[in-house]
């Protein structure tokens, strides 16, 4: 992800849980920073923000572990860096 995309994802994450420092974590789900409902919300927000459709098969914990993983998910679903 480029810096603008990263900033956009951080804004979306902050809208879900503003008290969390997402840059300091490497495993959002494992550390309890996001739950399954948060992931559903994030997928919807990513689709709206980036104009993509995220395949249901891609909604797995590995793609929501951290910023790099979310970037990989976006790239896989058509967002260029």
Secondary structure, DSSP 4 states (H G I P E B T S, - for coil): --HHHHHHHHHHHHHH-TT--GGG-S-TTTTTSS-HHHHHHHHHHHHHHHT----GGG-SGGGGSSHHHHHHHHHHTT---
